[in-house]
Amino acid sequence: MTHRKAIGENIRNLRRAKGWTQEKLARLTKLTSGYLSTVELGQENISVDNLAKIARALKTTLAELVKGIEN
């Protein structure tokens, strides 16, 4: 699994656990739902700044978002 895919799956799982749509996460982070979709699919090389926005909105840590990534 690629790094991007692992991060995307982590974000998707945390978002769904809260019962949120991509649109709700987009509103909370001020990112677009289209962008979040590409991130969740592992198609986007997400910046640390945007990871931090998502972590804050989901009330989690950056470490939780990158969990499962190997060197």
CHARMM-style PDB file with segment names, atoms N, HN, CA, C and O in Angstrom:
ATOM      1  N   MET     1       0.847  -1.182   0.000  1.00  0.00      PROA
ATOM      2  CA  MET     1       0.000   0.000   0.000  1.00  0.00      PROA
ATOM      3  C   MET     1       0.888   1.240   0.000  1.00  0.00      PROA
ATOM      4  O   MET     1       1.900   1.290   0.700  1.00  0.00      PROA
ATOM      5  N   THR     2       0.505   2.224  -0.781  1.00  0.00      PROA
ATOM      6  HN  THR     2      -0.317   2.183  -1.349  1.00  0.00      PROA
ATOM      7  CA  THR     2       1.293   3.450  -0.841  1.00  0.00      PROA
ATOM      8  C   THR     2       1.022   4.322   0.382  1.00  0.00      PROA
ATOM      9  O   THR     2       0.022   4.147   1.078  1.00  0.00      PROA
ATOM     10  N   HSD     3       1.915   5.245   0.624  1.00  0.00      PROA
ATOM     11  HN  HSD     3       2.727   5.387   0.059  1.00  0.00      PROA
ATOM     12  CA  HSD     3       1.752   6.192   1.733  1.00  0.00      PROA
ATOM     13  C   HSD     3       0.462   6.986   1.558  1.00  0.00      PROA
ATOM     14  O   HSD     3      -0.305   7.158   2.505  1.00  0.00      PROA
ATOM     15  N   ARG     4       0.233   7.461   0.355  1.00  0.00      PROA
ATOM     16  HN  ARG     4       0.856   7.321  -0.415  1.00  0.00      PROA
ATOM     17  CA  ARG     4      -0.960   8.260   0.087  1.00  0.00      PROA
ATOM     18  C   ARG     4      -2.229   7.467   0.365  1.00  0.00      PROA
ATOM     19  O   ARG     4      -3.180   7.984   0.950  1.00  0.00      PROA
ATOM     20  N   LYS     5      -2.235   6.216  -0.057  1.00  0.00      PROA
ATOM     21  HN  LYS     5      -1.462   5.796  -0.533  1.00  0.00      PROA
ATOM     22  CA  LYS     5      -3.409   5.353   0.133  1.00  0.00      PROA
ATOM     23  C   LYS     5      -3.665   5.112   1.618  1.00  0.00      PROA
ATOM     24  O   LYS     5      -4.811   5.158   2.064  1.00  0.00      PROA
ATOM     25  N   ALA     6      -2.608   4.856   2.386  1.00  0.00      PROA
ATOM     26  HN  ALA     6      -1.677   4.819   2.025  1.00  0.00      PROA
ATOM     27  CA  ALA     6      -2.765   4.614   3.827  1.00  0.00      PROA
ATOM     28  C   ALA     6      -3.318   5.846   4.525  1.00  0.00      PROA
ATOM     29  O   ALA     6      -4.213   5.733   5.363  1.00  0.00      PROA
ATOM     30  N   ILE     7      -2.802   7.012   4.195  1.00  0.00      PROA
ATOM     31  HN  ILE     7      -2.074   7.104   3.515  1.00  0.00      PROA
ATOM     32  CA  ILE     7      -3.291   8.256   4.797  1.00  0.00      PROA
ATOM     33  C   ILE     7      -4.758   8.475   4.417  1.00  0.00      PROA
ATOM     34  O   ILE     7      -5.578   8.824   5.266  1.00  0.00      PROA
ATOM     35  N   GLY     8      -5.074   8.271   3.162  1.00  0.00      PROA
ATOM     36  HN  GLY     8      -4.408   7.987   2.473  1.00  0.00      PROA
ATOM     37  CA  GLY     8      -6.451   8.444   2.703  1.00  0.00      PROA
ATOM     38  C   GLY     8      -7.416   7.518   3.414  1.00  0.00      PROA
ATOM     39  O   GLY     8      -8.511   7.933   3.795  1.00  0.00      PROA
ATOM     40  N   GLU     9      -7.021   6.272   3.594  1.00  0.00      PROA
ATOM     41  HN  GLU     9      -6.132   5.935   3.285  1.00  0.00      PROA
ATOM     42  CA  GLU     9      -7.883   5.321   4.297  1.00  0.00      PROA
ATOM     43  C   GLU     9      -8.057   5.706   5.760  1.00  0.00      PROA
ATOM     44  O   GLU     9      -9.147   5.572   6.317  1.00  0.00      PROA
ATOM     45  N   ASN    10      -6.990   6.181   6.376  1.00  0.00      PROA
ATOM     46  HN  ASN    10      -6.105   6.290   5.924  1.00  0.00      PROA
ATOM     47  CA  ASN    10      -7.095   6.621   7.771  1.00  0.00      PROA
ATOM     48  C   ASN    10      -8.071   7.790   7.902  1.00  0.00      PROA
ATOM     49  O   ASN    10      -8.905   7.814   8.807  1.00  0.00      PROA
ATOM     50  N   ILE    11      -7.959   8.746   7.001  1.00  0.00      PROA
ATOM     51  HN  ILE    11      -7.281   8.726   6.266  1.00  0.00      PROA
ATOM     52  CA  ILE    11      -8.858   9.903   7.036  1.00  0.00      PROA
ATOM     53  C   ILE    11     -10.301   9.439   6.816  1.00  0.00      PROA
ATOM     54  O   ILE    11     -11.202   9.831   7.557  1.00  0.00      PROA
ATOM     55  N   ARG    12     -10.512   8.611   5.806  1.00  0.00      PROA
ATOM     56  HN  ARG    12      -9.779   8.292   5.204  1.00  0.00      PROA
ATOM     57  CA  ARG    12     -11.859   8.127   5.502  1.00  0.00      PROA
ATOM     58  C   ARG    12     -12.455   7.387   6.698  1.00  0.00      PROA
ATOM     59  O   ARG    12     -13.609   7.614   7.060  1.00  0.00      PROA
ATOM     60  N   ASN    13     -11.672   6.506   7.309  1.00  0.00      PROA
ATOM     61  HN  ASN    13     -10.734   6.321   7.015  1.00  0.00      PROA
ATOM     62  CA  ASN    13     -12.177   5.730   8.441  1.00  0.00      PROA
ATOM     63  C   ASN    13     -12.542   6.619   9.626  1.00  0.00      PROA
ATOM     64  O   ASN    13     -13.574   6.414  10.265  1.00  0.00      PROA
ATOM     65  N   LEU    14     -11.701   7.602   9.917  1.00  0.00      PROA
ATOM     66  HN  LEU    14     -10.863   7.768   9.398  1.00  0.00      PROA
ATOM     67  CA  LEU    14     -11.987   8.512  11.029  1.00  0.00      PROA
ATOM     68  C   LEU    14     -13.200   9.391  10.727  1.00  0.00      PROA
ATOM     69  O   LEU    14     -14.021   9.648  11.607  1.00  0.00      PROA
ATOM     70  N   ARG    15     -13.305   9.841   9.501  1.00  0.00      PROA
ATOM     71  HN  ARG    15     -12.637   9.632   8.786  1.00  0.00      PROA
ATOM     72  CA  ARG    15     -14.452  10.669   9.091  1.00  0.00      PROA
ATOM     73  C   ARG    15     -15.749   9.870   9.186  1.00  0.00      PROA
ATOM     74  O   ARG    15     -16.742  10.351   9.731  1.00  0.00      PROA
ATOM     75  N   ARG    16     -15.736   8.672   8.664  1.00  0.00      PROA
ATOM     76  HN  ARG    16     -14.929   8.281   8.221  1.00  0.00      PROA
ATOM     77  CA  ARG    16     -16.938   7.833   8.692  1.00  0.00      PROA
ATOM     78  C   ARG    16     -17.312   7.434  10.121  1.00  0.00      PROA
ATOM     79  O   ARG    16     -18.495   7.320  10.442  1.00  0.00      PROA
ATOM     80  N   ALA    17     -16.317   7.222  10.974  1.00  0.00      PROA
ATOM     81  HN  ALA    17     -15.356   7.314  10.713  1.00  0.00      PROA
ATOM     82  CA  ALA    17     -16.592   6.873  12.371  1.00  0.00      PROA
ATOM     83  C   ALA    17     -17.380   7.986  13.062  1.00  0.00      PROA
ATOM     84  O   ALA    17     -18.140   7.727  13.995  1.00  0.00      PROA
ATOM     85  N   LYS    18     -17.196   9.219  12.604  1.00  0.00      PROA
ATOM     86  HN  LYS    18     -16.579   9.429  11.847  1.00  0.00      PROA
ATOM     87  CA  LYS    18     -17.939  10.352  13.161  1.00  0.00      PROA
ATOM     88  C   LYS    18     -19.286  10.535  12.467  1.00  0.00      PROA
ATOM     89  O   LYS    18     -20.102  11.358  12.883  1.00  0.00      PROA
ATOM     90  N   GLY    19     -19.511   9.764  11.413  1.00  0.00      PROA
ATOM     91  HN  GLY    19     -18.849   9.096  11.075  1.00  0.00      PROA
ATOM     92  CA  GLY    19     -20.756   9.893  10.664  1.00  0.00      PROA
ATOM     93  C   GLY    19     -20.793  11.109   9.767  1.00  0.00      PROA
ATOM     94  O   GLY    19     -21.868  11.587   9.405  1.00  0.00      PROA
ATOM     95  N   TRP    20     -19.621  11.615   9.404  1.00  0.00      PROA
ATOM     96  HN  TRP    20     -18.748  11.227   9.698  1.00  0.00      PROA
ATOM     97  CA  TRP    20     -19.513  12.826   8.598  1.00  0.00      PROA
ATOM     98  C   TRP    20     -19.407  12.498   7.114  1.00  0.00      PROA
ATOM     99  O   TRP    20     -18.854  11.470   6.724  1.00  0.00      PROA
ATOM    100  N   THR    21     -19.947  13.391   6.304  1.00  0.00      PROA
ATOM    101  HN  THR    21     -20.397  14.226   6.621  1.00  0.00      PROA
ATOM    102  CA  THR    21     -19.734  13.328   4.862  1.00  0.00      PROA
ATOM    103  C   THR    21     -18.436  14.065   4.524  1.00  0.00      PROA
ATOM    104  O   THR    21     -17.874  14.777   5.355  1.00  0.00      PROA
ATOM    105  N   GLN    22     -17.985  13.879   3.310  1.00  0.00      PROA
ATOM    106  HN  GLN    22     -18.442  13.300   2.634  1.00  0.00      PROA
ATOM    107  CA  GLN    22     -16.823  14.648   2.859  1.00  0.00      PROA
ATOM    108  C   GLN    22     -17.161  16.134   2.837  1.00  0.00      PROA
ATOM    109  O   GLN    22     -16.294  16.972   3.085  1.00  0.00      PROA
ATOM    110  N   GLU    23     -18.403  16.460   2.546  1.00  0.00      PROA
ATOM    111  HN  GLU    23     -19.107  15.779   2.345  1.00  0.00      PROA
ATOM    112  CA  GLU    23     -18.824  17.857   2.510  1.00  0.00      PROA
ATOM    113  C   GLU    23     -18.706  18.496   3.894  1.00  0.00      PROA
ATOM    114  O   GLU    23     -18.283  19.646   4.011  1.00  0.00      PROA
ATOM    115  N   LYS    24     -19.073  17.763   4.932  1.00  0.00      PROA
ATOM    116  HN  LYS    24     -19.417  16.829   4.837  1.00  0.00      PROA
ATOM    117  CA  LYS    24     -18.964  18.319   6.281  1.00  0.00      PROA
ATOM    118  C   LYS    24     -17.494  18.543   6.644  1.00  0.00      PROA
ATOM    119  O   LYS    24     -17.139  19.596   7.175  1.00  0.00      PROA
ATOM    120  N   LEU    25     -16.644  17.558   6.360  1.00  0.00      PROA
ATOM    121  HN  LEU    25     -16.932  16.703   5.929  1.00  0.00      PROA
ATOM    122  CA  LEU    25     -15.219  17.717   6.640  1.00  0.00      PROA
ATOM    123  C   LEU    25     -14.648  18.876   5.828  1.00  0.00      PROA
ATOM    124  O   LEU    25     -13.801  19.624   6.316  1.00  0.00      PROA
ATOM    125  N   ALA    26     -15.105  19.020   4.610  1.00  0.00      PROA
ATOM    126  HN  ALA    26     -15.793  18.412   4.213  1.00  0.00      PROA
ATOM    127  CA  ALA    26     -14.647  20.128   3.758  1.00  0.00      PROA
ATOM    128  C   ALA    26     -14.997  21.477   4.392  1.00  0.00      PROA
ATOM    129  O   ALA    26     -14.167  22.385   4.427  1.00  0.00      PROA
ATOM    130  N   ARG    27     -16.219  21.602   4.887  1.00  0.00      PROA
ATOM    131  HN  ARG    27     -16.893  20.864   4.859  1.00  0.00      PROA
ATOM    132  CA  ARG    27     -16.627  22.862   5.529  1.00  0.00      PROA
ATOM    133  C   ARG    27     -15.762  23.159   6.750  1.00  0.00      PROA
ATOM    134  O   ARG    27     -15.346  24.298   6.960  1.00  0.00      PROA
ATOM    135  N   LEU    28     -15.498  22.141   7.546  1.00  0.00      PROA
ATOM    136  HN  LEU    28     -15.836  21.216   7.375  1.00  0.00      PROA
ATOM    137  CA  LEU    28     -14.731  22.341   8.773  1.00  0.00      PROA
ATOM    138  C   LEU    28     -13.261  22.669   8.518  1.00  0.00      PROA
ATOM    139  O   LEU    28     -12.631  23.365   9.314  1.00  0.00      PROA
ATOM    140  N   THR    29     -12.720  22.173   7.418  1.00  0.00      PROA
ATOM    141  HN  THR    29     -13.232  21.608   6.771  1.00  0.00      PROA
ATOM    142  CA  THR    29     -11.303  22.377   7.108  1.00  0.00      PROA
ATOM    143  C   THR    29     -11.060  23.499   6.108  1.00  0.00      PROA
ATOM    144  O   THR    29      -9.924  23.930   5.914  1.00  0.00      PROA
ATOM    145  N   LYS    30     -12.137  23.972   5.472  1.00  0.00      PROA
ATOM    146  HN  LYS    30     -13.060  23.621   5.630  1.00  0.00      PROA
ATOM    147  CA  LYS    30     -12.036  24.962   4.402  1.00  0.00      PROA
ATOM    148  C   LYS    30     -11.268  24.415   3.192  1.00  0.00      PROA
ATOM    149  O   LYS    30     -10.618  25.161   2.460  1.00  0.00      PROA
ATOM    150  N   LEU    31     -11.361  23.096   3.003  1.00  0.00      PROA
ATOM    151  HN  LEU    31     -11.889  22.490   3.598  1.00  0.00      PROA
ATOM    152  CA  LEU    31     -10.834  22.424   1.816  1.00  0.00      PROA
ATOM    153  C   LEU    31     -12.049  22.018   0.987  1.00  0.00      PROA
ATOM    154  O   LEU    31     -13.166  22.006   1.504  1.00  0.00      PROA
ATOM    155  N   THR    32     -11.856  21.688  -0.277  1.00  0.00      PROA
ATOM    156  HN  THR    32     -10.948  21.698  -0.698  1.00  0.00      PROA
ATOM    157  CA  THR    32     -13.004  21.281  -1.088  1.00  0.00      PROA
ATOM    158  C   THR    32     -13.279  19.791  -0.917  1.00  0.00      PROA
ATOM    159  O   THR    32     -12.379  19.010  -0.608  1.00  0.00      PROA
ATOM    160  N   SER    33     -14.532  19.413  -1.121  1.00  0.00      PROA
ATOM    161  HN  SER    33     -15.264  20.047  -1.372  1.00  0.00      PROA
ATOM    162  CA  SER    33     -14.875  17.997  -1.030  1.00  0.00      PROA
ATOM    163  C   SER    33     -14.200  17.209  -2.152  1.00  0.00      PROA
ATOM    164  O   SER    33     -13.858  16.041  -1.966  1.00  0.00      PROA
ATOM    165  N   GLY    34     -14.008  17.829  -3.300  1.00  0.00      PROA
ATOM    166  HN  GLY    34     -14.286  18.778  -3.451  1.00  0.00      PROA
ATOM    167  CA  GLY    34     -13.298  17.169  -4.400  1.00  0.00      PROA
ATOM    168  C   GLY    34     -11.857  16.858  -4.025  1.00  0.00      PROA
ATOM    169  O   GLY    34     -11.344  15.776  -4.311  1.00  0.00      PROA
ATOM    170  N   TYR    35     -11.219  17.816  -3.384  1.00  0.00      PROA
ATOM    171  HN  TYR    35     -11.635  18.695  -3.151  1.00  0.00      PROA
ATOM    172  CA  TYR    35      -9.841  17.607  -2.924  1.00  0.00      PROA
ATOM    173  C   TYR    35      -9.803  16.482  -1.898  1.00  0.00      PROA
ATOM    174  O   TYR    35      -8.948  15.600  -1.971  1.00  0.00      PROA
ATOM    175  N   LEU    36     -10.733  16.511  -0.935  1.00  0.00      PROA
ATOM    176  HN  LEU    36     -11.428  17.228  -0.875  1.00  0.00      PROA
ATOM    177  CA  LEU    36     -10.764  15.462   0.091  1.00  0.00      PROA
ATOM    178  C   LEU    36     -11.009  14.096  -0.526  1.00  0.00      PROA
ATOM    179  O   LEU    36     -10.462  13.096  -0.062  1.00  0.00      PROA
ATOM    180  N   SER    37     -11.819  14.048  -1.559  1.00  0.00      PROA
ATOM    181  HN  SER    37     -12.263  14.861  -1.936  1.00  0.00      PROA
ATOM    182  CA  SER    37     -12.066  12.790  -2.249  1.00  0.00      PROA
ATOM    183  C   SER    37     -10.770  12.225  -2.838  1.00  0.00      PROA
ATOM    184  O   SER    37     -10.486  11.035  -2.700  1.00  0.00      PROA
ATOM    185  N   THR    38      -9.987  13.087  -3.495  1.00  0.00      PROA
ATOM    186  HN  THR    38     -10.218  14.053  -3.607  1.00  0.00      PROA
ATOM    187  CA  THR    38      -8.726  12.602  -4.081  1.00  0.00      PROA
ATOM    188  C   THR    38      -7.733  12.191  -2.999  1.00  0.00      PROA
ATOM    189  O   THR    38      -6.947  11.264  -3.196  1.00  0.00      PROA
ATOM    190  N   VAL    39      -7.764  12.877  -1.854  1.00  0.00      PROA
ATOM    191  HN  VAL    39      -8.402  13.630  -1.694  1.00  0.00      PROA
ATOM    192  CA  VAL    39      -6.895  12.499  -0.732  1.00  0.00      PROA
ATOM    193  C   VAL    39      -7.301  11.125  -0.212  1.00  0.00      PROA
ATOM    194  O   VAL    39      -6.451  10.256  -0.013  1.00  0.00      PROA
ATOM    195  N   GLU    40      -8.595  10.929   0.007  1.00  0.00      PROA
ATOM    196  HN  GLU    40      -9.285  11.635  -0.155  1.00  0.00      PROA
ATOM    197  CA  GLU    40      -9.073   9.653   0.542  1.00  0.00      PROA
ATOM    198  C   GLU    40      -8.813   8.490  -0.415  1.00  0.00      PROA
ATOM    199  O   GLU    40      -8.638   7.352   0.020  1.00  0.00      PROA
ATOM    200  N   LEU    41      -8.788   8.774  -1.702  1.00  0.00      PROA
ATOM    201  HN  LEU    41      -8.930   9.699  -2.055  1.00  0.00      PROA
ATOM    202  CA  LEU    41      -8.501   7.738  -2.696  1.00  0.00      PROA
ATOM    203  C   LEU    41      -7.008   7.502  -2.882  1.00  0.00      PROA
ATOM    204  O   LEU    41      -6.608   6.609  -3.630  1.00  0.00      PROA
ATOM    205  N   GLY    42      -6.182   8.297  -2.207  1.00  0.00      PROA
ATOM    206  HN  GLY    42      -6.507   9.022  -1.600  1.00  0.00      PROA
ATOM    207  CA  GLY    42      -4.736   8.136  -2.320  1.00  0.00      PROA
ATOM    208  C   GLY    42      -4.165   8.711  -3.595  1.00  0.00      PROA
ATOM    209  O   GLY    42      -3.075   8.324  -4.016  1.00  0.00      PROA
ATOM    210  N   GLN    43      -4.888   9.635  -4.222  1.00  0.00      PROA
ATOM    211  HN  GLN    43      -5.774   9.949  -3.881  1.00  0.00      PROA
ATOM    212  CA  GLN    43      -4.451  10.219  -5.487  1.00  0.00      PROA
ATOM    213  C   GLN    43      -3.757  11.560  -5.316  1.00  0.00      PROA
ATOM    214  O   GLN    43      -3.190  12.097  -6.267  1.00  0.00      PROA
ATOM    215  N   GLU    44      -3.800  12.096  -4.117  1.00  0.00      PROA
ATOM    216  HN  GLU    44      -4.261  11.660  -3.344  1.00  0.00      PROA
ATOM    217  CA  GLU    44      -3.264  13.440  -3.870  1.00  0.00      PROA
ATOM    218  C   GLU    44      -2.082  13.359  -2.910  1.00  0.00      PROA
ATOM    219  O   GLU    44      -2.123  12.625  -1.923  1.00  0.00      PROA
ATOM    220  N   ASN    45      -1.036  14.113  -3.205  1.00  0.00      PROA
ATOM    221  HN  ASN    45      -1.003  14.710  -4.007  1.00  0.00      PROA
ATOM    222  CA  ASN    45       0.110  14.229  -2.311  1.00  0.00      PROA
ATOM    223  C   ASN    45      -0.193  15.369  -1.340  1.00  0.00      PROA
ATOM    224  O   ASN    45       0.129  16.523  -1.623  1.00  0.00      PROA
ATOM    225  N   ILE    46      -0.796  15.064  -0.223  1.00  0.00      PROA
ATOM    226  HN  ILE    46      -1.058  14.127   0.007  1.00  0.00      PROA
ATOM    227  CA  ILE    46      -1.316  16.058   0.716  1.00  0.00      PROA
ATOM    228  C   ILE    46      -0.186  16.733   1.485  1.00  0.00      PROA
ATOM    229  O   ILE    46       0.801  16.097   1.853  1.00  0.00      PROA
ATOM    230  N   SER    47      -0.347  18.022   1.719  1.00  0.00      PROA
ATOM    231  HN  SER    47      -1.149  18.539   1.420  1.00  0.00      PROA
ATOM    232  CA  SER    47       0.657  18.779   2.468  1.00  0.00      PROA
ATOM    233  C   SER    47       0.473  18.569   3.971  1.00  0.00      PROA
ATOM    234  O   SER    47      -0.595  18.162   4.429  1.00  0.00      PROA
ATOM    235  N   VAL    48       1.511  18.848   4.712  1.00  0.00      PROA
ATOM    236  HN  VAL    48       2.379  19.178   4.340  1.00  0.00      PROA
ATOM    237  CA  VAL    48       1.442  18.766   6.171  1.00  0.00      PROA
ATOM    238  C   VAL    48       0.428  19.778   6.692  1.00  0.00      PROA
ATOM    239  O   VAL    48      -0.284  19.489   7.653  1.00  0.00      PROA
ATOM    240  N   ASP    49       0.349  20.946   6.088  1.00  0.00      PROA
ATOM    241  HN  ASP    49       0.928  21.181   5.307  1.00  0.00      PROA
ATOM    242  CA  ASP    49      -0.621  21.955   6.509  1.00  0.00      PROA
ATOM    243  C   ASP    49      -2.051  21.423   6.396  1.00  0.00      PROA
ATOM    244  O   ASP    49      -2.860  21.603   7.306  1.00  0.00      PROA
ATOM    245  N   ASN    50      -2.353  20.771   5.281  1.00  0.00      PROA
ATOM    246  HN  ASN    50      -1.695  20.625   4.542  1.00  0.00      PROA
ATOM    247  CA  ASN    50      -3.699  20.236   5.102  1.00  0.00      PROA
ATOM    248  C   ASN    50      -3.953  19.029   6.005  1.00  0.00      PROA
ATOM    249  O   ASN    50      -5.073  18.830   6.473  1.00  0.00      PROA
ATOM    250  N   LEU    51      -2.926  18.231   6.248  1.00  0.00      PROA
ATOM    251  HN  LEU    51      -2.016  18.393   5.867  1.00  0.00      PROA
ATOM    252  CA  LEU    51      -3.073  17.133   7.221  1.00  0.00      PROA
ATOM    253  C   LEU    51      -3.415  17.691   8.594  1.00  0.00      PROA
ATOM    254  O   LEU    51      -4.257  17.138   9.302  1.00  0.00      PROA
ATOM    255  N   ALA    52      -2.766  18.782   8.968  1.00  0.00      PROA
ATOM    256  HN  ALA    52      -2.083  19.232   8.393  1.00  0.00      PROA
ATOM    257  CA  ALA    52      -3.030  19.398  10.271  1.00  0.00      PROA
ATOM    258  C   ALA    52      -4.457  19.929  10.348  1.00  0.00      PROA
ATOM    259  O   ALA    52      -5.103  19.796  11.387  1.00  0.00      PROA
ATOM    260  N   LYS    53      -4.963  20.528   9.271  1.00  0.00      PROA
ATOM    261  HN  LYS    53      -4.439  20.636   8.426  1.00  0.00      PROA
ATOM    262  CA  LYS    53      -6.352  21.003   9.244  1.00  0.00      PROA
ATOM    263  C   LYS    53      -7.323  19.847   9.452  1.00  0.00      PROA
ATOM    264  O   LYS    53      -8.293  19.960  10.200  1.00  0.00      PROA
ATOM    265  N   ILE    54      -7.049  18.746   8.783  1.00  0.00      PROA
ATOM    266  HN  ILE    54      -6.260  18.654   8.175  1.00  0.00      PROA
ATOM    267  CA  ILE    54      -7.922  17.579   8.883  1.00  0.00      PROA
ATOM    268  C   ILE    54      -7.847  16.978  10.283  1.00  0.00      PROA
ATOM    269  O   ILE    54      -8.873  16.617  10.861  1.00  0.00      PROA
ATOM    270  N   ALA    55      -6.646  16.871  10.824  1.00  0.00      PROA
ATOM    271  HN  ALA    55      -5.813  17.164  10.355  1.00  0.00      PROA
ATOM    272  CA  ALA    55      -6.486  16.328  12.173  1.00  0.00      PROA
ATOM    273  C   ALA    55      -7.241  17.174  13.195  1.00  0.00      PROA
ATOM    274  O   ALA    55      -7.913  16.632  14.072  1.00  0.00      PROA
ATOM    275  N   ARG    56      -7.135  18.497  13.088  1.00  0.00      PROA
ATOM    276  HN  ARG    56      -6.589  18.938  12.375  1.00  0.00      PROA
ATOM    277  CA  ARG    56      -7.865  19.389  14.007  1.00  0.00      PROA
ATOM    278  C   ARG    56      -9.375  19.186  13.894  1.00  0.00      PROA
ATOM    279  O   ARG    56     -10.071  19.079  14.904  1.00  0.00      PROA
ATOM    280  N   ALA    57      -9.866  19.136  12.679  1.00  0.00      PROA
ATOM    281  HN  ALA    57      -9.301  19.223  11.859  1.00  0.00      PROA
ATOM    282  CA  ALA    57     -11.309  18.976  12.467  1.00  0.00      PROA
ATOM    283  C   ALA    57     -11.802  17.641  13.029  1.00  0.00      PROA
ATOM    284  O   ALA    57     -12.883  17.572  13.614  1.00  0.00      PROA
ATOM    285  N   LEU    58     -11.011  16.589  12.851  1.00  0.00      PROA
ATOM    286  HN  LEU    58     -10.133  16.645  12.376  1.00  0.00      PROA
ATOM    287  CA  LEU    58     -11.396  15.264  13.326  1.00  0.00      PROA
ATOM    288  C   LEU    58     -11.067  15.048  14.805  1.00  0.00      PROA
ATOM    289  O   LEU    58     -11.386  14.011  15.386  1.00  0.00      PROA
ATOM    290  N   LYS    59     -10.420  16.055  15.395  1.00  0.00      PROA
ATOM    291  HN  LYS    59     -10.161  16.898  14.923  1.00  0.00      PROA
ATOM    292  CA  LYS    59      -9.995  15.977  16.800  1.00  0.00      PROA
ATOM    293  C   LYS    59      -9.125  14.736  17.047  1.00  0.00      PROA
ATOM    294  O   LYS    59      -9.371  13.928  17.942  1.00  0.00      PROA
ATOM    295  N   THR    60      -8.107  14.639  16.208  1.00  0.00      PROA
ATOM    296  HN  THR    60      -7.907  15.296  15.481  1.00  0.00      PROA
ATOM    297  CA  THR    60      -7.152  13.544  16.313  1.00  0.00      PROA
ATOM    298  C   THR    60      -5.749  14.107  16.117  1.00  0.00      PROA
ATOM    299  O   THR    60      -5.572  15.321  16.008  1.00  0.00      PROA
ATOM    300  N   THR    61      -4.769  13.237  16.073  1.00  0.00      PROA
ATOM    301  HN  THR    61      -4.913  12.252  16.161  1.00  0.00      PROA
ATOM    302  CA  THR    61      -3.371  13.657  15.921  1.00  0.00      PROA
ATOM    303  C   THR    61      -2.888  13.390  14.501  1.00  0.00      PROA
ATOM    304  O   THR    61      -3.471  12.600  13.759  1.00  0.00      PROA
ATOM    305  N   LEU    62      -1.812  14.070  14.152  1.00  0.00      PROA
ATOM    306  HN  LEU    62      -1.338  14.713  14.755  1.00  0.00      PROA
ATOM    307  CA  LEU    62      -1.165  13.770  12.866  1.00  0.00      PROA
ATOM    308  C   LEU    62      -0.693  12.321  12.841  1.00  0.00      PROA
ATOM    309  O   LEU    62      -0.760  11.651  11.811  1.00  0.00      PROA
ATOM    310  N   ALA    63      -0.215  11.848  13.987  1.00  0.00      PROA
ATOM    311  HN  ALA    63      -0.160  12.393  14.824  1.00  0.00      PROA
ATOM    312  CA  ALA    63       0.264  10.460  14.059  1.00  0.00      PROA
ATOM    313  C   ALA    63      -0.838   9.479  13.697  1.00  0.00      PROA
ATOM    314  O   ALA    63      -0.581   8.469  13.042  1.00  0.00      PROA
ATOM    315  N   GLU    64      -2.055   9.766  14.116  1.00  0.00      PROA
ATOM    316  HN  GLU    64      -2.264  10.586  14.648  1.00  0.00      PROA
ATOM    317  CA  GLU    64      -3.193   8.886  13.808  1.00  0.00      PROA
ATOM    318  C   GLU    64      -3.474   8.892  12.302  1.00  0.00      PROA
ATOM    319  O   GLU    64      -3.852   7.865  11.740  1.00  0.00      PROA
ATOM    320  N   LEU    65      -3.294  10.027  11.658  1.00  0.00      PROA
ATOM    321  HN  LEU    65      -2.987  10.861  12.115  1.00  0.00      PROA
ATOM    322  CA  LEU    65      -3.554  10.114  10.220  1.00  0.00      PROA
ATOM    323  C   LEU    65      -2.503   9.375   9.399  1.00  0.00      PROA
ATOM    324  O   LEU    65      -2.807   8.893   8.308  1.00  0.00      PROA
ATOM    325  N   VAL    66      -1.272   9.277   9.902  1.00  0.00      PROA
ATOM    326  HN  VAL    66      -1.026   9.669  10.788  1.00  0.00      PROA
ATOM    327  CA  VAL    66      -0.220   8.597   9.147  1.00  0.00      PROA
ATOM    328  C   VAL    66       0.069   7.191   9.672  1.00  0.00      PROA
ATOM    329  O   VAL    66       1.049   6.559   9.277  1.00  0.00      PROA
ATOM    330  N   LYS    67      -0.784   6.716  10.554  1.00  0.00      PROA
ATOM    331  HN  LYS    67      -1.580   7.229  10.875  1.00  0.00      PROA
ATOM    332  CA  LYS    67      -0.625   5.369  11.121  1.00  0.00      PROA
ATOM    333  C   LYS    67      -0.576   4.329   9.992  1.00  0.00      PROA
ATOM    334  O   LYS    67      -1.334   4.402   9.025  1.00  0.00      PROA
ATOM    335  N   GLY    68       0.318   3.381  10.141  1.00  0.00      PROA
ATOM    336  HN  GLY    68       0.934   3.322  10.927  1.00  0.00      PROA
ATOM    337  CA  GLY    68       0.418   2.297   9.172  1.00  0.00      PROA
ATOM    338  C   GLY    68       1.399   2.535   8.051  1.00  0.00      PROA
ATOM    339  O   GLY    68       1.578   1.678   7.186  1.00  0.00      PROA
ATOM    340  N   ILE    69       2.041   3.700   8.055  1.00  0.00      PROA
ATOM    341  HN  ILE    69       1.895   4.397   8.758  1.00  0.00      PROA
ATOM    342  CA  ILE    69       3.019   4.001   7.012  1.00  0.00      PROA
ATOM    343  C   ILE    69       4.371   3.434   7.432  1.00  0.00      PROA
ATOM    344  O   ILE    69       4.842   3.664   8.546  1.00  0.00      PROA
ATOM    345  N   GLU    70       4.963   2.713   6.543  1.00  0.00      PROA
ATOM    346  HN  GLU    70       4.581   2.527   5.638  1.00  0.00      PROA
ATOM    347  CA  GLU    70       6.294   2.147   6.784  1.00  0.00      PROA
ATOM    348  C   GLU    70       7.334   2.975   6.048  1.00  0.00      PROA
ATOM    349  O   GLU    70       7.006   3.689   5.101  1.00  0.00      PROA
ATOM    350  N   ASN    71       8.575   2.883   6.474  1.00  0.00      PROA
ATOM    351  HN  ASN    71       8.841   2.303   7.244  1.00  0.00      PROA
ATOM    352  CA  ASN    71       9.675   3.610   5.808  1.00  0.00      PROA
ATOM    353  C   ASN    71       9.875   3.121   4.414  1.00  0.00      PROA
ATOM    354  OT1 ASN    71      10.753   3.615   3.707  1.00  0.00      PROA
TER     355      ASN     71
END
